[in-house]
Amino acid sequence: MKIVASCLSKYLLPIVAAVGFTVPAFATSGENAASVRNTYVLGTTGAMDFQITLTGLNTLCPGHNFVYINQNDPNYATIVANITAARGFGSTVYVYWTTDAGGYCHITEIYY
């Protein structure tokens, strides 16, 4: 048993630690707030279908000036309805996003 425990601590723990420190770099998240500047409907399911930009923000998320949501996301209809309403009222929206595998920002929640 001591040999197994020693091997685990010597070989497995450094691997777990290394993976644990690199994973967050691939899945960042954030929040921005401003009024909706533009909306773009691309109409291709699962390929950044609905995108928005916010007024006054040239960089909405790291490296990009837009965030997106896909038609096949479970909260798509609610988020698009909130974005549309907020844009119509000229309200400030609070957009929460997560970085996807390609480095683009996927909307997870929105409030206005």
Helices and strands as residue ranges (DSSP letters): H 2-7, I 8-12, H 13-26, E 29-41, E 50-54, E 67-69, H 76-89, E 92-99, E 105-111
